[in-house]
């Protein structure tokens, strides 16, 4: 039986600036619209409008009344503890600003439901997280050490290099071992961050089957609600929608179902309610938890409206937490017998 929320709820979305959003892949706006249509209150907050007043997390928030186009009312400073739910939907990079955002939101009361828990966002890097289940992942190395990257290239011959703290296919390169050692120059280039300093890289054995697609499976409360297969452009190895990948419908195979069932308890235990699991050739390559997207593409290839199922699950989660809190208050208020 699905528990339903019978009252009007206040949802706060912590967002990137509107002008930076890639609307063709933006999932947050779909969730906002679904909540608005059901009569719930939706608000928008950006990091520059966040504050911690002594021990009270505050924000200059905009009420959202529509999403196509985005319509926002006049902003006001509110205590973030007044919200029923908070969704941190900022994209990586996970930098110092992102870290400090999570530290401020640590001051939320326990009865404010977080999708996802900010402690999980802080503690688990979405490119490293799959390595908690190493048998499910391709051979992977995370380092900023050039010698280790050279050794790993010599061992596996072809690698994909990704910046550890970025997203959307930015900064990804493919390198191949060669007798002349030209791959060393590619390693040096990949190691150099935008600030001119060395950065951590994720090196994964190249999976040629990526030409057949990189499957994004959208997990809600540990359950798959939808999926889409993202196929690189001819001659490309980039299966990111932002990099021009083509989308098609997809189904889960037995190995992927096993992997999802295996990781679901961890997600639930750590408050990771929304996640995007990425599969190439049956390997779990990433587990996106910061602001998992692709709902628009899943809807397009499946004919579904997955955002409504996500909202159902969020509202049920809030209802369960509200009921538990009320039961605890009643227990405390009962006279001793």
C-alpha positions, 0 to 999 in steps of 0.5 A: 500500500502506497502512503499518500501525503494529504497536505500541501508540501513545500519543496526547495530545489537547490539549482544552478543558474537558469541560464546555465541549464541544458533544457533538453536534459533538465530533469529538475524542471519536470519534477517542479512542474509535476509538483506544481500541478498537484498543488504543492509549493516549489521554490528555487535557491542558488548557492550565492543566495544561501546563508547560515545565520548562527545555526539557522540555514537561510536562503533567498528563495524564489517561488516557482509558478511555472516551468515552460517557460520558467516563471518565478515570483519575488524572492524572500529570505526564508529559514530552510527548516520551514521546507518539507523537502530539499532537492540539491540539483546542482551539477558537478564539478564537486568543488569547494563551493559544493562542499560548503553548500553541503556543510550548511545544509547539514543544519537542516532538521531531521524532519526535512526530507532530503533527495538526496541526503547531503551527507551522501553527496559529500561522502560519495563521489559518483565516479568512485562509488561503483568501486564499492562493488569492484566485480561489477566494474571495468578495471579502473584506476583513480590517480593524479600520478603520471607513472601509475597512469602510464603503467595502467595504459601499458597493461590495458592498452586502451583507456578512457580518462575522465576528470574525477569531479566533472560531468556531462562528458566534459574533459573525457579522452581516449588514449591508446598505448603505442610503441613511440610513447605518444600516449604519455603526452595525452596523459599529461594533457588530461592531467592538467586541469583548467587552473593549470594544476594536476587533477585526479583522473578516472582511468577505465579500460576502454569497452569497445561495446560502448559503440552499442550504447551506454545505458542510463537506468534511473533508480528511485528508492532503489528501484529502476523506473526507466532507462534509455540507451545512449549511442555515440555518434559514428566514430565517437566514444562519447555516449553522453547526451550533451555530446550528441549521443543518440537515444533509443529504448532499452531493457534490463538484462539479467546481469544489470538486474543483479547489479541493481539489486545488489547496490540498492540496500547501500543506496537506501541505507545512505539516503540516496533516493535518486540515482542514475546507474550507467551500464556499458556491456554489463559493467557499472561505470558510474553511479550518478547521485548529484543531479541524475538526469535523462528523464526527458529522454526516457520519456521520449523513447518509452512513451512514459511520464516518469516524473510523475512516478518520481513525485509519487515516490517522493510524496510517499517518502515525506508522508512516511517521515511525517507519520513517524515524526507524529508518532514519536511526538505522541509517544513523548507526550503521553503521561507516565503510567 
